[in-house]
């Protein structure tokens, strides 16, 4: 018979063994759980890499924007149009396009008409790897060499109407998004502050620049973002902030100049640049100078338009999800202000937009919003030369990371320089410093060079992006303290999002870009 002491000792040993066994079991479970989470994370990373590469080469070149910003205000909504697939090889037609040669009468995709100094990439000053540049020096060098160019005049207008006072542009952009103050947003702080009374500052009374002396409603803020001369608000997706810069740019177009727009959505941006064309320094005012390419179709666009402007359903009863052609709406909006605007149905390609098709017209303003993927930028602009002095608007570069890679990887190093940004809301304006074709071997070589050394390229790009943000938010003065005082929080927010893109996590984007068959466009 065991004594109580022996029984107690045996029980204690048994209890200890059970505890140790339980601890080993728990450790094993934790190990298995960790392995499982690692496997899941690895699968997700592989999936993301596959998805990025698939997006880069997918036939669905124009990713749709499914969220529309209501005209009642959605500061977080994406700005780009809800674009859809189309057959980009279709020859585009319009009922009033006599001002342009037809594609059948022109040798499209010509690369001989314009002598491009950068072809292979081995030519002098043809950079095929990111190089840090001073945006202030870039701009000053261009303005010194081209003081009377349309782009130089546009810079003067930006300084007069947007940057004259350090606080103006931040207050204007805040009015656009945070407070939905359309008078500040569309007219700018100069015209807003110059109004003698509160009554004169209302949208119905306050005039936009160059329209101060017009009679009636023409040029009022209210009419700018409403359908024709009615109280019906226009459908648009965040592009109201860039209306004033577009109007100012439009006034600089010369007698032989032309504006090409890729992806106008329902027409606010077209209307704004058209209002500028009406006040161009030509005599008579510039006509037949705006050509907009778009599908002008698709259910996603239908949903976006009717969500932003429900009145469209009643005013256009034939416009339905099954009959989604909104070119008539675009015409009624844009041609009411600028009657000779051309709407060309289908996304641009070298068969429908080329130097030869433009003929003797000089491409002075290019607005890009429909190139929603890497191949799309090459396909839609491959037939034209980006000429020195062209004013370039990239309407959603901040949100389209692939385009951000393309621009800062290869174009920013000596080919373009920034002059405007609705920072944090994706619209950037640039001047082309050095003429180029985007579908020549130097661009392919640039993609490949970066893919071979993404770490160094990413570091340069991040530093360049910060320098550019500081410069445009300084009002093109280069005064960093001015930029930090008025846009410091926005710069930090946008730069943080850029760091996520250029930290190495998305280096497979460079791999995808290096695999693009440029010659096929």
C-alpha positions as CSV (number, residue, x, y, z in Angstrom):
1,X,0.0,0.0,0.0
2,X,1.4,3.3,-1.1
3,X,1.9,6.0,1.4
4,X,0.1,9.4,0.8
5,X,3.5,11.0,0.0
6,X,4.2,8.5,-2.8
7,X,0.8,8.9,-4.3
8,X,1.2,12.7,-4.2
9,X,4.6,12.5,-5.9
10,X,3.2,10.3,-8.7
11,X,0.3,12.7,-9.3
12,X,2.6,15.6,-9.5
13,X,4.9,13.9,-12.1
14,X,1.8,12.9,-14.2
15,X,0.5,16.5,-14.1
16,X,3.9,17.9,-15.1
17,X,4.1,15.5,-18.1
18,X,0.6,16.4,-19.2
19,X,1.5,20.1,-19.0
20,X,4.7,19.6,-21.1
21,X,2.8,17.6,-23.7
22,X,0.2,20.3,-23.9
23,X,2.9,23.0,-24.3
24,X,4.6,20.9,-27.1
25,X,1.2,20.6,-28.8
26,X,0.5,24.3,-28.6
27,X,4.0,25.1,-30.0
28,X,3.3,22.7,-32.9
29,X,0.0,24.4,-33.6
30,X,1.6,27.9,-33.6
31,X,4.3,26.6,-36.0
32,X,1.7,25.1,-38.3
33,X,-0.3,28.3,-38.2
34,X,2.8,30.4,-39.0
35,X,3.6,28.2,-42.0
36,X,0.0,28.4,-43.2
37,X,0.0,32.2,-43.0
38,X,3.4,32.3,-44.8
39,X,2.1,30.1,-47.6
40,X,-1.1,32.3,-48.0
41,X,1.0,35.5,-48.1
42,X,3.3,33.9,-50.7
43,X,0.3,32.9,-52.9
44,X,-1.1,36.5,-52.6
45,X,2.2,38.0,-53.6
46,X,2.4,35.7,-56.6
47,X,-1.2,36.5,-57.5
48,X,-0.6,40.2,-57.3
49,X,2.5,39.9,-59.6
50,X,0.6,37.8,-62.1
51,X,-2.3,40.3,-62.0
52,X,0.0,43.3,-62.7
53,X,1.7,41.6,-65.6
54,X,-1.7,40.5,-66.9
55,X,-3.0,44.1,-66.7
56,X,0.0,45.4,-68.6
57,X,-0.6,43.0,-71.5
58,X,-4.3,42.5,-71.3
59,X,-6.5,43.3,-74.3
60,X,-8.6,45.2,-71.9
61,X,-6.4,48.2,-72.2
62,X,-8.7,50.7,-70.6
63,X,-9.7,49.8,-67.1
64,X,-13.0,51.2,-66.2
65,X,-13.6,53.7,-63.4
66,X,-16.8,52.4,-61.7
67,X,-17.2,55.1,-59.1
68,X,-18.7,58.4,-60.3
69,X,-18.4,61.6,-58.2
70,X,-21.8,63.1,-57.7
71,X,-22.1,66.8,-58.5
72,X,-22.9,67.2,-54.9
73,X,-19.3,66.5,-54.0
74,X,-17.2,63.4,-53.4
75,X,-13.6,64.5,-52.7
76,X,-12.4,60.9,-52.6
77,X,-13.8,59.9,-56.0
78,X,-11.6,58.9,-58.9
79,X,-11.4,61.6,-61.5
80,X,-10.9,59.6,-64.7
81,X,-13.6,58.7,-67.1
82,X,-15.4,55.3,-67.1
83,X,-13.9,54.2,-70.3
84,X,-14.6,50.9,-72.1
85,X,-13.1,48.7,-74.8
86,X,-13.5,49.5,-78.4
87,X,-12.0,48.6,-81.7
88,X,-9.2,51.1,-82.0
89,X,-8.5,50.1,-85.6
90,X,-11.8,51.5,-86.7
91,X,-11.4,54.6,-88.8
92,X,-13.1,57.4,-86.9
93,X,-15.7,59.6,-88.6
94,X,-17.6,62.8,-87.5
95,X,-20.1,64.8,-89.4
96,X,-18.2,68.1,-89.3
97,X,-14.5,67.0,-89.5
98,X,-13.8,68.6,-92.9
99,X,-11.0,70.6,-91.2
100,X,-8.8,67.4,-91.0
101,X,-7.5,65.1,-93.7
102,X,-9.3,61.8,-93.6
103,X,-7.2,58.7,-92.6
104,X,-7.6,57.4,-96.2
105,X,-5.9,60.6,-97.6
106,X,-3.0,60.5,-95.2
107,X,-0.1,58.1,-94.7
108,X,-0.7,57.3,-91.1
109,X,1.8,56.4,-88.4
110,X,4.4,58.5,-90.2
111,X,7.7,58.7,-88.4
112,X,9.6,60.4,-91.1
113,X,7.7,63.7,-91.3
114,X,9.1,64.8,-88.0
115,X,12.8,64.5,-87.5
116,X,13.2,63.0,-84.0
117,X,16.6,63.3,-82.4
118,X,16.0,60.3,-80.2
119,X,15.5,57.1,-82.0
120,X,17.9,54.4,-80.8
121,X,18.6,56.1,-77.5
122,X,22.4,56.3,-78.2
123,X,22.1,59.8,-79.5
124,X,23.5,62.7,-77.3
125,X,21.1,63.9,-74.6
126,X,18.7,61.0,-75.1
127,X,18.4,59.6,-71.6
128,X,17.3,56.0,-71.2
129,X,17.5,55.9,-67.4
130,X,16.1,58.2,-64.8
131,X,18.3,61.2,-64.1
132,X,17.5,63.8,-61.4
133,X,16.8,67.2,-62.8
134,X,15.9,70.6,-61.4
135,X,12.3,71.5,-62.5
136,X,13.2,75.2,-61.9
137,X,16.2,75.0,-64.2
138,X,14.3,73.0,-66.8
139,X,11.6,75.6,-67.0
140,X,13.9,78.6,-67.0
141,X,16.0,77.1,-69.8
142,X,12.9,76.5,-71.9
143,X,11.4,80.0,-71.3
144,X,14.7,81.6,-72.1
145,X,14.9,79.8,-75.4
146,X,11.2,80.1,-76.3
147,X,9.9,83.4,-74.6
148,X,7.1,83.9,-77.1
149,X,5.8,80.3,-77.4
150,X,2.3,79.3,-76.4
151,X,3.7,77.3,-73.5
152,X,5.6,80.3,-72.2
153,X,2.4,82.4,-72.4
154,X,0.6,79.7,-70.5
155,X,3.2,79.8,-67.7
156,X,2.6,83.6,-67.5
157,X,-1.1,83.0,-67.1
158,X,-0.6,80.4,-64.4
159,X,1.5,82.9,-62.5
160,X,-1.1,85.6,-62.9
161,X,-4.3,83.7,-62.1
162,X,-3.2,80.8,-59.9
163,X,0.2,81.6,-58.3
164,X,0.2,85.4,-57.9
165,X,-0.3,85.1,-54.2
166,X,1.2,82.2,-52.2
167,X,-2.1,81.1,-50.7
168,X,-4.3,81.4,-53.8
169,X,-3.9,77.9,-55.3
170,X,-4.3,76.0,-52.1
171,X,-7.5,78.0,-51.3
172,X,-8.8,77.5,-54.8
173,X,-8.2,73.7,-54.7
174,X,-9.7,73.5,-51.2
175,X,-12.8,75.3,-52.6
176,X,-13.0,72.7,-55.4
177,X,-13.1,69.6,-53.2
178,X,-13.5,70.3,-49.5
179,X,-16.1,73.1,-49.5
180,X,-17.5,72.7,-53.0
181,X,-17.1,76.4,-53.6
182,X,-17.4,76.5,-57.3
183,X,-16.8,80.3,-57.6
184,X,-13.3,80.0,-56.1
185,X,-12.7,76.7,-58.0
186,X,-13.6,77.9,-61.5
187,X,-12.9,81.7,-61.4
188,X,-9.7,81.5,-59.3
189,X,-8.9,83.6,-56.3
190,X,-7.9,86.7,-58.3
191,X,-11.4,87.1,-59.8
192,X,-13.1,86.0,-56.6
193,X,-11.3,88.5,-54.4
194,X,-11.8,91.3,-57.0
195,X,-15.6,91.0,-56.8
196,X,-16.8,94.1,-55.0
197,X,-19.7,92.5,-53.0
198,X,-20.8,89.1,-51.8
199,X,-23.6,89.2,-54.4
200,X,-21.0,89.6,-57.1
201,X,-19.2,86.5,-55.9
202,X,-22.1,84.1,-56.5
203,X,-21.7,81.5,-59.2
204,X,-24.5,83.2,-61.3
205,X,-22.6,86.6,-61.3
206,X,-18.9,85.9,-61.0
207,X,-17.1,85.6,-64.4
208,X,-14.1,83.4,-65.3
209,X,-10.9,85.0,-66.6
210,X,-11.1,86.5,-70.1
211,X,-14.9,86.7,-69.7
212,X,-15.1,89.6,-67.3
213,X,-16.5,92.0,-69.9
214,X,-19.0,89.7,-71.6
215,X,-22.7,90.3,-71.3
216,X,-25.3,88.0,-69.7
217,X,-24.5,84.5,-68.5
218,X,-21.6,83.9,-70.9
219,X,-18.5,83.1,-69.0
220,X,-20.1,82.8,-65.6
221,X,-19.0,80.2,-63.1
222,X,-22.6,78.8,-63.0
223,X,-22.8,78.3,-66.7
224,X,-19.4,76.7,-66.8
225,X,-20.5,73.7,-64.8
226,X,-24.1,73.6,-66.0
227,X,-25.7,72.2,-69.1
228,X,-25.9,75.0,-71.7
229,X,-27.6,78.0,-70.2
230,X,-29.8,76.0,-67.8
231,X,-29.8,75.0,-64.1
232,X,-29.0,71.4,-64.9
233,X,-25.6,70.4,-63.4
234,X,-23.2,68.8,-65.8
235,X,-21.9,65.2,-65.3
236,X,-18.2,65.2,-64.4
237,X,-15.8,63.1,-62.4
238,X,-13.6,65.4,-60.3
239,X,-12.2,67.4,-63.3
240,X,-13.7,70.7,-62.2
241,X,-10.4,71.6,-60.4
242,X,-8.6,71.6,-63.8
243,X,-11.2,73.7,-65.7
244,X,-9.5,77.0,-65.0
245,X,-6.0,75.8,-66.1
246,X,-7.5,74.3,-69.2
247,X,-9.3,77.6,-70.1
248,X,-6.0,79.5,-69.6
249,X,-4.2,77.0,-71.8
250,X,-6.8,77.3,-74.5
251,X,-6.3,81.0,-74.8
252,X,-2.7,80.4,-75.9
253,X,-3.5,78.4,-79.1
254,X,-2.2,80.0,-82.3
255,X,-3.6,80.2,-85.8
256,X,-2.1,76.9,-86.8
257,X,-2.5,75.2,-83.4
258,X,-4.8,72.3,-82.4
259,X,-5.9,70.7,-79.2
260,X,-6.2,66.9,-79.0
261,X,-8.1,65.3,-76.2
262,X,-8.0,61.6,-75.4
263,X,-10.9,60.6,-73.1
264,X,-13.2,63.7,-72.5
265,X,-16.0,61.8,-70.7
266,X,-19.2,63.9,-70.9
267,X,-17.3,67.0,-71.9
268,X,-16.4,69.3,-69.0
269,X,-12.7,69.4,-69.9
270,X,-13.6,69.8,-73.6
271,X,-15.9,72.7,-72.7
272,X,-13.3,74.4,-70.5
273,X,-10.5,74.3,-73.1
274,X,-13.1,75.4,-75.7
275,X,-14.0,78.4,-73.6
276,X,-10.3,79.3,-73.7
277,X,-10.1,78.8,-77.5
278,X,-12.9,81.4,-77.8
279,X,-10.6,83.9,-76.2
280,X,-7.4,82.9,-78.0
281,X,-5.2,85.7,-79.2
282,X,-6.1,85.1,-82.8
283,X,-8.3,87.3,-85.0
284,X,-10.9,86.0,-85.5
285,X,-10.9,83.6,-82.5
286,X,-9.5,80.1,-83.1
287,X,-12.0,77.7,-84.7
288,X,-11.8,74.0,-85.6
289,X,-9.0,73.6,-83.1
290,X,-10.4,70.9,-80.7
291,X,-10.6,67.2,-81.5
292,X,-11.8,64.8,-78.7
293,X,-11.4,61.0,-79.1
294,X,-13.5,58.6,-77.0
295,X,-15.7,55.6,-77.2
296,X,-18.6,57.8,-76.2
297,X,-20.3,54.6,-75.2
298,X,-20.4,51.8,-72.6
299,X,-22.7,50.9,-69.7
300,X,-20.1,52.1,-67.2
301,X,-20.1,55.5,-68.7
302,X,-23.9,55.5,-68.8
303,X,-24.1,54.7,-65.1
304,X,-21.5,57.4,-64.2
305,X,-23.3,60.0,-66.3
306,X,-26.8,59.3,-65.0
307,X,-25.6,59.0,-61.5
308,X,-23.9,62.4,-61.6
309,X,-26.7,64.0,-63.5
310,X,-30.1,62.2,-63.2
311,X,-31.8,64.8,-65.4
312,X,-30.0,63.1,-68.4
313,X,-32.5,60.2,-68.4
314,X,-35.4,62.6,-68.9
315,X,-33.7,65.0,-71.4
316,X,-32.3,62.1,-73.5
317,X,-34.9,59.3,-73.3
318,X,-33.1,57.4,-76.1
319,X,-30.0,57.2,-74.0
320,X,-30.2,53.9,-72.2
321,X,-27.9,51.0,-71.1
322,X,-28.7,49.3,-74.4
323,X,-28.3,52.5,-76.4
324,X,-25.3,54.0,-74.6
325,X,-23.9,56.4,-77.2
326,X,-23.4,59.7,-75.4
327,X,-21.7,61.6,-78.3
328,X,-24.9,63.6,-78.7
329,X,-24.7,64.7,-75.1
330,X,-21.1,65.6,-75.5
331,X,-21.9,67.7,-78.6
332,X,-24.7,69.5,-76.8
333,X,-22.5,70.4,-73.9
334,X,-19.3,71.3,-75.7
335,X,-20.5,72.8,-79.0
336,X,-22.9,75.1,-77.2
337,X,-19.8,77.0,-76.0
338,X,-17.3,76.1,-78.8
339,X,-19.4,75.2,-81.9
340,X,-16.5,73.8,-84.1
341,X,-15.4,71.1,-81.6
342,X,-15.0,67.7,-83.1
343,X,-16.0,64.5,-81.4
344,X,-14.4,61.4,-82.9
345,X,-15.9,58.1,-81.9
346,X,-13.4,55.4,-80.8
347,X,-10.1,55.5,-78.9
348,X,-7.2,57.0,-80.9
349,X,-4.6,54.9,-82.6
350,X,-2.0,55.4,-85.3
351,X,-4.7,54.8,-87.9
352,X,-6.9,57.6,-86.6
353,X,-4.5,60.0,-85.0
354,X,-1.1,60.8,-86.6
355,X,1.0,63.7,-87.7
356,X,-0.2,63.3,-91.3
357,X,-3.8,63.3,-90.2
358,X,-3.3,66.5,-88.3
359,X,-1.7,67.9,-91.5
360,X,-0.4,71.4,-91.1
361,X,-1.9,71.8,-87.6
362,X,0.6,72.0,-84.8
363,X,-0.3,69.9,-81.7
364,X,-0.1,72.6,-79.1
365,X,-2.2,71.0,-76.3
366,X,-2.5,67.3,-75.7
367,X,-4.9,66.0,-72.9
368,X,-4.7,62.4,-72.0
369,X,-7.3,60.6,-69.8
370,X,-8.2,57.4,-71.7
371,X,-4.8,55.7,-71.6
372,X,-5.6,53.6,-68.6
373,X,-2.9,50.9,-69.1
374,X,0.7,50.8,-70.2
375,X,0.0,49.5,-73.8
376,X,-2.8,52.1,-74.2
377,X,-0.4,55.0,-73.9
378,X,1.7,53.6,-76.7
379,X,-1.3,52.7,-78.8
380,X,-3.2,55.9,-78.5
381,X,-0.3,58.3,-79.0
382,X,2.0,56.2,-81.1
383,X,1.1,58.1,-84.4
384,X,2.0,61.6,-83.2
385,X,5.1,63.5,-82.2
386,X,5.2,65.1,-78.8
387,X,6.7,68.3,-80.1
388,X,8.9,70.7,-78.1
389,X,6.6,73.3,-76.5
390,X,3.4,71.1,-76.5
391,X,1.4,71.7,-73.3
392,X,0.6,68.2,-72.0
393,X,-2.1,67.4,-69.5
394,X,-2.1,64.0,-67.8
395,X,-5.4,63.7,-66.2
396,X,-4.9,60.8,-63.8
397,X,-1.2,60.2,-63.5
398,X,-1.3,60.0,-59.6
399,X,-3.8,57.3,-59.6
400,X,-2.6,55.3,-62.6
401,X,0.6,53.8,-61.2
402,X,1.6,52.3,-64.5
403,X,1.5,55.7,-66.1
404,X,3.5,57.1,-63.2
405,X,6.2,54.5,-63.9
406,X,6.2,55.4,-67.6
407,X,6.4,59.1,-67.1
408,X,8.9,59.3,-64.3
409,X,10.9,56.3,-65.6
410,X,11.5,57.6,-69.1
411,X,9.9,60.9,-70.0
412,X,10.8,63.1,-67.0
413,X,14.6,62.8,-67.7
414,X,14.9,65.6,-70.2
415,X,11.7,65.3,-72.2
416,X,9.0,67.0,-70.1
417,X,8.8,69.2,-67.0
418,X,5.9,70.0,-64.7
419,X,4.1,73.4,-64.4
420,X,0.8,72.5,-62.8
421,X,-0.7,69.9,-60.4
422,X,-4.0,69.5,-58.6
423,X,-1.9,67.6,-56.1
424,X,-3.6,64.7,-54.5
425,X,-6.3,64.6,-57.1
426,X,-4.2,63.4,-60.0
427,X,-4.2,66.1,-62.8
428,X,-0.7,67.3,-63.8
429,X,0.3,69.8,-66.5
430,X,3.7,69.7,-68.3
431,X,5.7,71.3,-71.1
432,X,7.5,69.1,-73.6
433,X,11.1,70.2,-73.5
434,X,12.5,67.9,-76.2
435,X,10.5,66.5,-79.1
436,X,10.0,62.7,-79.1
437,X,8.0,59.8,-80.5
438,X,6.9,57.4,-77.7
439,X,7.1,54.3,-80.0
440,X,10.7,54.3,-81.0
441,X,13.6,52.1,-79.7
442,X,14.9,54.5,-77.1
443,X,11.7,54.1,-75.1
444,X,12.0,50.3,-75.2
445,X,15.6,50.6,-74.2
446,X,14.7,52.8,-71.3
447,X,12.2,50.2,-70.0
448,X,14.8,47.5,-70.2
449,X,17.5,49.5,-68.5
450,X,15.3,50.3,-65.6
451,X,14.2,46.6,-65.3
452,X,17.8,45.7,-65.0
453,X,18.4,48.1,-62.2
454,X,15.1,49.0,-60.5
455,X,16.6,49.8,-57.1
456,X,18.6,52.8,-58.4
457,X,15.8,53.9,-60.7
458,X,13.3,53.9,-57.9
459,X,15.5,56.0,-55.7
460,X,16.0,58.7,-58.4
461,X,12.2,58.7,-59.3
462,X,11.2,59.3,-55.7
463,X,13.6,62.2,-55.3
464,X,12.5,63.6,-58.6
465,X,8.8,63.3,-57.7
466,X,9.4,65.2,-54.5
467,X,11.3,67.9,-56.2
468,X,8.5,68.3,-58.8
469,X,5.8,68.5,-56.1
470,X,7.7,71.1,-54.2
471,X,8.2,73.2,-57.4
472,X,4.6,73.2,-58.7
473,X,3.2,73.9,-55.2
474,X,5.7,76.8,-54.8
475,X,3.9,78.5,-57.6
476,X,6.9,77.8,-59.9
477,X,9.2,79.9,-57.8
478,X,11.3,77.1,-56.4
479,X,10.7,78.4,-52.8
480,X,10.5,75.3,-50.7
481,X,9.1,77.1,-47.6
482,X,6.2,78.5,-49.7
483,X,5.4,74.9,-50.8
484,X,5.6,73.5,-47.3
485,X,3.5,76.2,-45.8
486,X,0.6,75.8,-48.2
487,X,0.8,72.2,-49.5
488,X,3.1,70.4,-47.0
489,X,0.4,68.0,-45.8
490,X,-0.6,67.1,-49.3
491,X,3.0,66.7,-50.4
492,X,3.6,64.3,-47.5
493,X,0.4,62.3,-48.3
494,X,1.1,61.9,-52.0
495,X,4.8,61.2,-51.5
496,X,4.0,58.5,-49.0
497,X,1.8,56.8,-51.6
498,X,4.6,57.1,-54.1
499,X,7.0,55.5,-51.7
500,X,4.8,52.5,-51.6
501,X,4.9,52.2,-55.4
502,X,8.7,52.7,-55.7
503,X,9.9,50.7,-52.6
504,X,10.5,47.5,-54.7
505,X,7.1,46.1,-54.1
506,X,6.0,46.9,-57.6
507,X,9.2,46.2,-59.5
508,X,7.4,43.6,-61.6
509,X,5.8,46.6,-63.3
510,X,9.2,47.4,-64.8
511,X,9.4,43.8,-66.0
512,X,6.0,44.1,-67.7
513,X,7.0,47.4,-69.3
514,X,10.2,45.9,-70.7
515,X,8.1,43.2,-72.4
516,X,5.8,45.6,-74.3
517,X,6.1,45.2,-78.0
518,X,6.4,48.8,-79.0
519,X,6.7,48.1,-82.7
520,X,3.2,46.6,-82.7
521,X,1.6,50.0,-82.1
